Amino acid sequence: MKPRFTKRFDADYAAFPKAIQKKFDKQLQFLLNNLQHPSLRAKKYHETEDIWQARMDRHYRFYFTIKDDTYTILAIKRHTD
């Protein structure tokens, strides 16, 4: 699998501190190797638009779609409990 990043994601990523960027980078590697990796807790977020959500940590999530061999990374957001 390969990643593709949207402009929205690029802006989100740039706005977060380096520590959050580093967490995303680590989780992205897990995603590229195994969608089922336990730390991702990946799940369908929006069924009709086929958007997935994965965990970076307790407070942050990233959102993506899957088409063919590409994960399109849409955004990073702070997760509200």
Buried (B, 14 or more C-beta within 10 A) or exposed (E): EEBEBBEEBEEBBEEBEEEBBEBBEEBBEBBEEEBEBEEBEBEEBEEEEEBBBBBBBEEBBBBBBBEEEEBBBBBBBEEEE
